[in-house]
Amino acid sequence: MASSAYILGRRQYNRPQAMLWSENSGTLSNGIYVPNGLEVDSLRGDVTDSSLYDNFLILTDDNRGPLDFKTTRIEKKERMINGRTRSYHIADKLSISASWNMIPSRSFLDSPKFNVTTGKPTTDLLTINDQPLQFTTDAGAGGVEMLDWYDNHKGSFWVFLSYDNYSNFDNIGQPSINKYAHLPQYSQLIEMFFSDFSYTVEKRGQKFDYWNVSLTLEEV
């Protein structure tokens, strides 16, 4: 099962990958948002409940373009008798666009078999005849993994985001919590669905293809 140690172990650098897709909203463990269940292509260990298999996917940051955020304000506006406009705010809904250029079609040659405790890939020592089996530098999902998630999620799912948005950590009434100290963590959690997904096979290779992927997510 995923834990804060697992999420920390899956990071290649000081901060986690910018985007994680999950079947659930997860839990807060040691100050870190952690999805419940097992990552796609992880070892299953003693977990026998199949509903916990393949519950989340960590996306690669390799050759990713900007995360483009757009907010749509849902409101009802009425012109009052005195000529002023009154707005009845209902909700703000977020959409996110992202694209990847020339990323591997797969993150590993074979199943990475992520260790359920450390989050480290355990695929057969990661080399064959000194040739690497890992193709994305941060072991994040490549093109086919993203496409597979898209094909299997017609409805909504949860998106974990890691970017500098410290205002999400409100320390009012909790003086022991520093809202500025969460940069190495996921800072936002949103239930979203796909509104657009496209890919091109840019170049074929011997062990993997190079893909361009573009997608748009909308908040439910």
Secondary structure, 3 states (H helix, E strand, C coil): CCCHHHHHHCCCCCCCCCEEEECCCCEEECCEEECCCCECCECCCCCCCHHHCCCEEEECCCCECCCEEEEEEEEEEEECCCCCEEEEEEEEEEEEEEEEEEEECCCECCCCCECCCCCCCCCHHHEECCEECECCCCCCECHHHHHHHHHCCCCCEEEEECCCCHHHCCCCCCCCCCHHHCCCCCCEEEEEEEEEEEEEEEECCCCCCEEEEEEEEEEC
